[in-house]
Amino acid sequence: MKLKEILKTKGSKVWSVKANQAVREALQVLVSQKIGALLVLDQNENVAGIITERDIMRGCYEHGKDLITLSVNQLMTKNVIVGSPEDDTNYIMGVMTQNRVRHIPVVHDGKLHGIVSIGDVVKSQLEDSTYEIRYLKEYIYGARQQE
């Protein structure tokens, strides 16, 4: 399955914050939307980074009670790994595993199409496997019927 197919089902809605917003505001969005990552946009609405629960936990350890006064750009991951709508889920799962990331923005020709999480990728692979197993069972059962 390709990332574009996941986004057809999931949708292209991406929650984001501005790089100069307070971490407190980012936390509010993460909690209220029950999500694990936010894209960080610059003044021109371009992807400047990503801030995740993991980034905030590290910030909590390093900055303690001063965490909520920091701006998002002080904690965000700046080198964002992106995927293409044509990327296969097997490939993306490898990228996520190798780079230890759980969220990948999907970008094509500089335009953001959505974001996929490791959960989205695993779900799509389970669906593919279930379909494949069912098809093989029907094929085997049908072949036995003809004998």
N, C-alpha and C positions, 0 to 999 in steps of 0.2 A: 504494500500500500504506500502511496505517496503522501507527503505532508499536505498537499492541496486537498486531498480527499478527507483527511482529518478535519481540516478547516471548514470544509463544506458542511460537515456534521456539527462540529463544535461552534462554528461562527468565527468571525474575525474581530470581535470586540477585544480590545487590549486596554487594560487599566494602566495609567501612567501618572507620573509626577514630574515636576520641573526640577532641574538640577539644583536650583537655589532654594527650594522649599525645605522646611524643617523636617527632620526625621520623624518627629511626632505626627506630622500630617501624613507621611508615608505609612506609618504604623496604623493610623486610623483607617486608611483605605484597605490595607492588607487585612485587618481584622474585620471590617464591615463587609468586605466582599468575599471573605473566607478564601483568600488566595495566598500563594507563597512567593510571588515576585511581581515587581512593577517595572515597566520600562521607564527609563529616565530620559526626558526630552530636553533639548537645549532651547534657546529663544526662538530658533527657526523651525521647531517641531521635528528636528532630526534626532535619531537615537544617539544619546550621549553615553548611555550606560544602562545598567540594570541593578536594581537593589532587591535583595532577597532576604528572607527570614534569617538565613545563615550570615549574611553581611551584618544584619542588625544585631545578632547574637554576638558576633565578634566585636562589634562596636560597643556593646554593653560591657563586655569583659575589659576592653581597653580604655573606655571612657567613663564607665560607671554612671553616676547620676547625671553627668553632663551630656549624656547621649542625646536626650530629646532636644537639646539646644543646638546640636550640630545640624548642618545642612546635608541634604541627601548626597551632594557631590563629594562629601568627605568620607562617605562609607561605601558608595556604589562601586560596582565592578565596572571598570572603564573599557576593558577589552572584551566586547561582547561577541560571542560566537553566534553566528546566524546560519539559518538554513534556507534552502530554496524550496519553492512549492513543488519542484520536481524531485526533491530528495526522497529516497526510499526510507521507510521506517527502520529497516535493518541497519542502514548506514547511520542514521541519526542516533539510534540506540548506541552504536559503537562510539560515536562522537561524544555523546553525553557521558558514557561510562569512562572513556579515556580522559576526558576533561573534568570529570566530577561536577557536572552541571545538571540541573533538573529542569531548566527552562530554556527554550531556544526560540528567538524571534524568527519569523519566516519573512524573508525580504526578497523582492524581485525587482530589478531595474531601479533600485533605490527606494522602492515603495514598500512600506510595511503591510503585510497581508494578514498577520495575526501572530500568535505565539502558541507553541506547543509545550506541554509538560511531559515529564517522563511517564506520568500516569496516562496521558493521552496516547503515547506511543505504545505502552504495554497493552492498553485496552485494544488498540487497533490490531496488534499482533495476535492477541487472544482471539479476536473475531476472525482474523484470517485463518488461524489454526483450526478453529472450530468448524469453519466452512470447509476447509481442506479435508479434515478428518471425516466429516459427514459425506462429502463427495466420494472419498476413497471407500468408505464403508458401503455406500450405495453401489459403487462400481464392483466391489468384490462380491457383494450379495447378488447383484445382477448376473455376474459371471458364473456364480455357483448355480443359479436358477437355470441357466442355459445348458449346463452339463448334463 
